[in-house]
Amino acid sequence: MRSIYLVVIGFFVGIGSAVLMAQRGDVPFPDAVTADPAHYSVSFENELVRILRVSYRAGDKSIMHRHPASVPAGALGCGDGNVHLPENIASDADFVIIEFKGRDKFRN
């Protein structure tokens, strides 16, 4: 359970460092599933959300990729889109990320 918290903390640290890059309209990085299908898979998708299953073994490194506005399961609140290059420096971790589609049109 502790490893999940470490991965979630790492996820949000990545958001903080890359949020400005992801908000640019010309970000050249692919989405997580396209860039790294070994760690990210789509469990569900509709016109509002895409739910990703994420699985990192201890020591796994990913590929630079982007996420739209999202929330990891178990987290309080949500974050804006981000670009990051994750690495699991803790033990095995499996979690879910809920990515929001067209978040701006649902803010009203």
KOLNUTI-808836 format. One record per residue (C-alpha): residue number from 1; residue in three letters; x, y, z. Coordinates in Angstrom, 1 decimal. Layout:
# KOLNUTI-808836
REC num residu      X      Y      Z
REC NUM    ala      X      Y      Z
...
***
This chain:
# KOLNUTI-808836
REC num residu      X      Y      Z
REC   1    met    0.0    0.0    0.0
REC   2    arg    2.9    2.3    0.8
REC   3    ser    4.2    1.9   -2.8
REC   4    ile    0.9    3.2   -4.2
REC   5    tyr    1.2    6.3   -2.1
REC   6    leu    4.8    6.8   -3.3
REC   7    val    3.8    6.4   -7.0
REC   8    val    0.8    8.8   -6.5
REC   9    ile    3.1   11.4   -4.8
REC  10    gly    5.6   11.0   -7.7
REC  11    phe    2.7   11.5  -10.1
REC  12    phe    1.7   14.8   -8.6
REC  13    val    5.3   15.9   -8.3
REC  14    gly    5.6   15.3  -12.1
REC  15    ile    2.4   17.3  -12.6
REC  16    gly    3.9   20.2  -10.7
REC  17    ser    7.0   20.3  -12.8
REC  18    ala    5.3   19.8  -16.2
REC  19    val    1.9   21.4  -16.0
REC  20    leu    2.9   24.4  -18.0
REC  21    met    4.3   22.3  -20.8
REC  22    ala    1.1   20.3  -21.1
REC  23    gln   -1.1   23.3  -21.3
REC  24    arg    0.7   24.5  -24.5
REC  25    gly   -1.3   23.7  -27.6
REC  26    asp    1.8   22.3  -29.5
REC  27    val    3.0   19.6  -27.1
REC  28    pro    4.6   17.0  -29.3
REC  29    phe    4.4   14.1  -26.7
REC  30    pro    2.1   11.1  -27.3
REC  31    asp   -0.5   10.1  -24.7
REC  32    ala    0.4    7.4  -22.1
REC  33    val   -1.2    4.4  -23.8
REC  34    thr    0.4    5.2  -27.2
REC  35    ala    3.8    5.9  -25.8
REC  36    asp    4.0    3.1  -23.2
REC  37    pro    1.5    0.3  -23.7
REC  38    ala    3.7   -1.9  -21.4
REC  39    his    2.6    0.2  -18.4
REC  40    tyr   -0.7    1.8  -19.4
REC  41    ser   -3.9    0.1  -20.8
REC  42    val   -7.4    1.4  -21.4
REC  43    ser  -10.0   -0.3  -19.2
REC  44    phe  -12.9    1.9  -20.1
REC  45    glu  -13.6    4.8  -22.4
REC  46    asn  -16.6    7.0  -23.4
REC  47    glu  -17.2   10.6  -24.5
REC  48    leu  -16.4   11.9  -21.0
REC  49    val  -13.5    9.9  -19.5
REC  50    arg  -10.9    7.3  -20.3
REC  51    ile   -9.9    5.0  -17.4
REC  52    leu   -6.4    3.7  -17.5
REC  53    arg   -5.0    0.7  -15.6
REC  54    val   -1.4    1.4  -14.7
REC  55    ser    1.2   -1.2  -13.7
REC  56    tyr    4.8   -0.5  -12.8
REC  57    arg    7.2   -3.1  -11.3
REC  58    ala   10.0   -2.0   -9.0
REC  59    gly   12.6   -0.2  -11.1
REC  60    asp   10.5    0.2  -14.2
REC  61    lys   11.0    3.4  -16.3
REC  62    ser    8.5    4.8  -18.7
REC  63    ile    8.8    6.9  -21.9
REC  64    met    8.1   10.6  -22.0
REC  65    his    4.3   11.0  -22.4
REC  66    arg    1.3   13.3  -21.6
REC  67    his   -1.9   13.0  -19.7
REC  68    pro   -4.9   15.3  -20.0
REC  69    ala   -6.6   16.6  -16.8
REC  70    ser   -6.9   13.5  -14.5
REC  71    val   -7.1   12.0  -11.1
REC  72    pro   -5.5    8.8   -9.8
REC  73    ala   -7.9    6.5   -7.9
REC  74    gly   -7.6    7.2   -4.1
REC  75    ala   -6.3   10.8   -4.7
REC  76    leu   -8.1   13.8   -3.3
REC  77    gly   -8.8   16.3   -6.1
REC  78    cys   -7.6   16.3   -9.7
REC  79    gly   -4.8   17.8  -11.7
REC  80    asp   -4.4   19.6  -15.0
REC  81    gly   -2.7   17.9  -17.9
REC  82    asn    0.9   17.1  -17.6
REC  83    val    3.9   15.7  -19.4
REC  84    his    6.3   13.5  -17.5
REC  85    leu    8.8   10.7  -17.6
REC  86    pro    7.9    8.4  -14.6
REC  87    glu   10.2    5.9  -12.9
REC  88    asn    9.1    3.6  -10.1
REC  89    ile   11.9    3.8   -7.5
REC  90    ala    9.7    1.9   -4.9
REC  91    ser    8.1   -1.5   -4.9
REC  92    asp    5.5   -2.9   -7.5
REC  93    ala    2.6   -0.6   -8.0
REC  94    asp   -0.8   -1.0   -9.7
REC  95    phe   -3.3    1.8   -9.8
REC  96    val   -6.0    3.5  -11.9
REC  97    ile   -6.0    6.9  -13.6
REC  98    ile   -9.2    8.6  -14.7
REC  99    glu   -8.5   11.0  -17.6
REC 100    phe  -11.1   13.7  -18.3
REC 101    lys  -12.1   14.4  -21.9
REC 102    gly  -13.2   18.0  -22.9
REC 103    arg  -12.9   19.1  -19.3
REC 104    asp  -13.3   22.8  -20.3
REC 105    lys  -16.8   22.3  -21.7
REC 106    phe  -18.0   20.6  -18.5
REC 107    arg  -16.8   23.4  -16.2
REC 108    asn  -20.0   25.6  -16.7
***
